[in-house]
Each structure stands twice: as C-alpha cells, then as structure tokens.
Amino acid sequence: MKRFHIHIAVDDLERNIDFYNTLFQAEPSVREADYAKWMLDDPRINFAISMRGRQPGLDHLGLQAESPAELESVQQALTDAVLPVAAQKQAACCYAQSDKYWTVDPQGIAWEAFHSLQSIPMFGEDDAIQLPPASACCKPKT
C-alpha cells in the first residue's frame, strides 16, 4: 500500500516540530538538525519538514511505494499521464537511500515517486536529474 508524501520547507524547525507534534499527536520518526519526518498511519502519510535555506512553503508532493514493483506501477501511471518522468536510482536524500521517479505536474508542483532502500547518516543532495521547474530537496534541478 502506497503512502502519500508531503515535504514542506520551514523557517523555524523547532517551532514547526512543536506544531506538527501537537497536530499529529506523535513525535517525528526521524529528527535531525535540519529535518524531521513523521511516518503516520492515520492518516497514512510520510510528512517531512526541512530547514535547508529554501523559501518556506510546499516543497514537493509524492507517493512512497513499499516495494520495487509498486514503485514501477506508480512510474507507469506518471508515464501514462503524459508527463516528463526522470529516474533517479540509489538517490541519497532526506537521510535515506531510495530509488525515485520525478515529474512536474501541470501547475509546476514537483512530484516524487520513491521506494526507500535504507537509512543513511546524511541529508544528501542528488541533483543529476533535469526536469522543469524544481528547486527543493533532492528534486531534479533545472
């Protein structure tokens, strides 16, 4: 079963962690100096915030797959939507190594489809993919 993913850039990590802890009634499952992530089951969401010098607001949306086959199914749906799709294998981003597909919807919002392979000890920066327009964590750069 896929999990919806939202990543928001924030200007004050601690203040936002306090807010989302209260809203979700849960502590983050990952907490770093510049990043926090809640893996919630109700609602089923991977909700992440980061403070990485980007403009505060919506960073990107996505779908987290639980298996490589499920990821390929999401990738096919993106392709069927006639969107440009770029692959990123073994990407290092957000304290995880993942296989990913990126696209940009008609409104210009970046969408990430990914399957996490393992945790890693760094935020990471993967910028090898070129898609229009993007500007945030590990999103393809223009």
Order of alpha helices (4+ residues) and beta strands (2+ residues): beta-alpha-beta-beta-beta-beta-alpha-beta-beta-beta
